[in-house]
Amino acid sequence: MTTHIIDGKRLADDLIAEVGNEVRRLAELGVPAPGLAVVLVGEDPASAIYVRNKIKRAQEAGMTSIEKRLPADCTQDSLEAVVEELNQRADVHGILVQLPLPKHLSEERIIRLIAPSKDVDGFHPENVGLLATGQATLIPCTPLGCLEMLQREIGDLSGKHAVIVGRSNIVGKPMANLLLQANCTITVVHSRSVNGKAIARQADILVAAVGVPELVDETWVKPGAVVIDVGINAIEKAGKRRLVGDVNYAKVAPYAKAITPVPGGVGPMTIACLMKNTLVAAQHASQSAR
Ligand SMILES: Nc1nc2c(c(=O)[nH]1)N[C@@H](CN(C=O)c1ccc(C(=O)N[C@@H](CCC(=O)O)C(=O)O)cc1)CN2
């Protein structure tokens, strides 16, 4: 079987170019550039890289961007004050707080504080509820990127059996809702599932989002399935640090119809979809200002 390797980097470049074109078109009509604010608490090196990439990609798409940094030992009140200030700013259309936060801070309270109309991560309970009930909203970036890749790869997803391994609020649950709206049959497999592997083997579409390095090998995959690997795990192999997904790429790729690599698959699309969401948030703001 010839396996198609889904190039998330190229798709992300294409999507950011599309967003940039729309930003320029709107600028010609006098619509202000979308503004993205990214809040980073602490010094986690991976989070710092993701934030830097988000700011860089926003600039590439012709958006304005603000980066707010707080020390790892900041208080909940000081973080909330930053979010409240960003909620008030008319030049900020999208706000995200990079996760995870240090343990002493409440992610739930911070997410609830972000104005739902500026919640470009799509994590606010109001936006989660809108997605779950099939209404237009800002959709979490990683599942949105996965959907975009699946639609480009397969076209109409109607009737496909999608198995999602993992039930996180950021990926597993919104992915299930999105694929349900695309008329897939959905099964979510998790740590308490009985014989998750046998269920996964029935999937036309297998999404691995469980955070366990290389958990999914060829015994989980139906030949000809499309495999989307959401995991980004840093591991040490032969004394060297390298990134692997939740899928054992070398073992699974020969059996898959198409597969996303790590790195270069879902990760870049997550950031590209953040730009798409920021554009959508800015468009809504300009429509409601009219
Ligand atoms: N507020 C949020 N926090 C987090 C999110 C999120 O969507 N919103 N998701 C992840 C981290 N993340 C984005 O923030 C993210 C992770 C990885 C990548 C990416 O492009 N990875 C590269 C590899 C990068 C490397 O070399 O380390 C790839 O896969 O090719 C983008 C975004 C948790 N937090």
The ligand as a Tripos MOL2 file, in Angstrom:
@<TRIPOS>MOLECULE
LIG
   34    36     1     0     0
SMALL
NO_CHARGES

@<TRIPOS>ATOM
      1 N1         -3.7130   27.7190   25.1650 N.pl3     1 LIG1
      2 C1         -3.2970   26.5870   24.5870 C.ar      1 LIG1
      3 N2         -2.3550   25.8490   25.1860 N.ar      1 LIG1
      4 C2         -1.9580   24.6910   24.5800 C.ar      1 LIG1
      5 C3         -2.4790   24.2960   23.3170 C.ar      1 LIG1
      6 C4         -3.4770   25.1000   22.7380 C.ar      1 LIG1
      7 O1         -4.0380   24.7870   21.6440 O.2       1 LIG1
      8 N3         -3.8490   26.2460   23.3850 N.ar      1 LIG1
      9 N4         -1.9630   23.1730   22.6580 N.pl3     1 LIG1
     10 C5         -0.7180   22.6000   23.1240 C.3       1 LIG1
     11 C6          0.5360   23.2860   22.6560 C.3       1 LIG1
     12 N5          0.4940   23.9030   21.3190 N.am      1 LIG1
     13 C7         -0.1510   25.0810   21.1770 C.2       1 LIG1
     14 O2         -0.2950   25.8640   22.0600 O.2       1 LIG1
     15 C8          1.3080   23.4180   20.2490 C.ar      1 LIG1
     16 C9          2.0920   22.3120   20.3920 C.ar      1 LIG1
     17 C10         2.9390   21.9160   19.3470 C.ar      1 LIG1
     18 C11         2.9920   22.6150   18.1670 C.ar      1 LIG1
     19 C12         3.9200   22.2670   17.0640 C.2       1 LIG1
     20 O3          3.9010   22.8880   16.0260 O.2       1 LIG1
     21 N6          4.8030   21.2920   17.2580 N.am      1 LIG1
     22 C13         5.8200   20.9750   16.2830 C.3       1 LIG1
     23 C14         7.0540   20.4970   16.9920 C.3       1 LIG1
     24 C15         7.6230   21.5800   17.8680 C.3       1 LIG1
     25 C16         8.9310   21.1960   18.5310 C.2       1 LIG1
     26 O4          9.8910   20.9690   17.8000 O.co2     1 LIG1
     27 O5          8.9550   21.1440   19.7760 O.co2     1 LIG1
     28 C17         5.2840   19.9050   15.3380 C.2       1 LIG1
     29 O6          4.4400   19.1040   15.7640 O.co2     1 LIG1
     30 O7          5.7410   19.8790   14.2080 O.co2     1 LIG1
     31 C18         2.1710   23.7090   18.0290 C.ar      1 LIG1
     32 C19         1.3420   24.1130   19.0530 C.ar      1 LIG1
     33 C20        -0.6950   22.6200   24.6480 C.3       1 LIG1
     34 N7         -0.9930   23.9290   25.1500 N.pl3     1 LIG1
@<TRIPOS>BOND
     1     1     2 1
     2     2     3 ar
     3     2     8 ar
     4     3     4 ar
     5     4     5 ar
     6     4    34 1
     7     5     6 ar
     8     5     9 1
     9     6     7 2
    10     6     8 ar
    11     9    10 1
    12    10    11 1
    13    10    33 1
    14    11    12 1
    15    12    13 1
    16    12    15 1
    17    13    14 2
    18    15    16 ar
    19    15    32 ar
    20    16    17 ar
    21    17    18 ar
    22    18    19 1
    23    18    31 ar
    24    19    20 2
    25    19    21 1
    26    21    22 1
    27    22    23 1
    28    22    28 1
    29    23    24 1
    30    24    25 1
    31    25    26 2
    32    25    27 1
    33    28    29 2
    34    28    30 1
    35    31    32 ar
    36    33    34 1
@<TRIPOS>SUBSTRUCTURE
     1 LIG1         1 GROUP 0 **** ****
